[in-house]
């Protein structure tokens, strides 16, 4: 399947997928003109056509993933305003109509279902196909099932109860209980795994699916299962942890060859639709949206005596002090500020899964007795000195959890993990601005969507 292996993936839709442009147009008058007779019959759509449509789905998922990238860092208190001095105004607060809210819940909702519509469209073609056994078709199936699981993982972690939509439809699908949403995530992961190949990094493969399955199981409190999925990925010698600041910085370079990367979107489109990380946290002219929260900048990567960690390699690959403007997040380069040289900062890859996460999931899922070995292996690569395996085993359970959560905050700073970690562990004490408003750990159903669907089909989440 040569076209799938092209690094310069075609980020446009093939003529036969034109209908995708219609189904994603929200409330457009053009929808009234779409008739079944306009659809291209299944027998006229070739495997090659579907491969080209899949390229468009990859492009959509890349844009979707980036559009919601920083939300969990905002709510996880990782950011201050662009000055680096003024705190975020009540970062945890949300409302159904976005008043005084740092998170646009309507945008989150609609971006998710817009992406889902495109995935479901191609997935419907795959499921109706008479031949699913070729390598190309299996890659289409595994990618679409993975993407649908990924979208619903995001919806379930943030909204909880959402409509489970299995195929493209104009009908209003009532909201399903959160438990059924998670079952749908796991169902799609199982289907993706059944057809996945060994291909990975910039394309969905077996390790890509196992990485998301590990993340899902961990969120659901299935520690043993999460560790098993993580170990499946860790068994692949193609991945390895880096052990220098320069190599850590190089993970986020265009077309990175880092062995840390399990899966990401290459972000190599040469149009204005690129995913510009630096424009959010580290713009050239100082007009970026967010800087590191003062507490993060001063102490996130600091040496400590409690866990005997010194010389964190991630420090100077993540933060930099700027004498003219303010403290900066340089994890994603603007072409001037980044440890590893980057002359193509507009095309920073959108990395979804890294091997570091698998080490930390395995360590957490197994618990300190069995997980200390994996955690020590991880710490050895990130520090000049750290706790021994036996010292990790001797930690109280609460301290073992504190160590892992702090490592996850350090490792995935500005990668959209913090709020999810606080939520799944119910460590609400770690969010200073939450102030017992635990209902905020679920997003509200957007009022605009309730107005369309009705309160019976779309009941509001408690607290709003």
Buried (B, 14 or more C-beta within 10 A) or exposed (E): BEEBEEEEBBBEBBEBBEBBEBBBEEEEEEEEEBEEEEEBEEEEBEEEBBBBBBBBBBBBBBBBBBBBBBBBBBBBBBBBBBEBEEBBEBBBBBBBEBEEBBBBBBBBBBBBBBBBBBBBBBBBBBBEBEEEEEEBBBBBBBBBBBBBBBBBBBBBBBBBBBBBBBEBEEEEBBBBEBEEBBBBBBBBBEBBBEBBBEBBBBBBBBBBBBBBBBBBBBBBEBBEBBBBBBBBBBEBEEBEBBEEBEBBBBBBBBEBEBBBBBBBBBBBBEEEEBBBBBBBBBBEEEEBEBBBBBEBBEEBBEBEEEBBBEEBBBBBBBBBEBEEBBBBBBBBBBBEBBBBEBEBBBBBBBBBBBBBBBBBBBBBBBBBEBBBBBBBBBBBBBBEEBBEBEEBBEBEEEBBBBBBBBBBBBBBBBBBBBBBBBBBBEBBEBBEBBEEBBEBBBBBBBBBBBEEBEEEBBBBBEEB
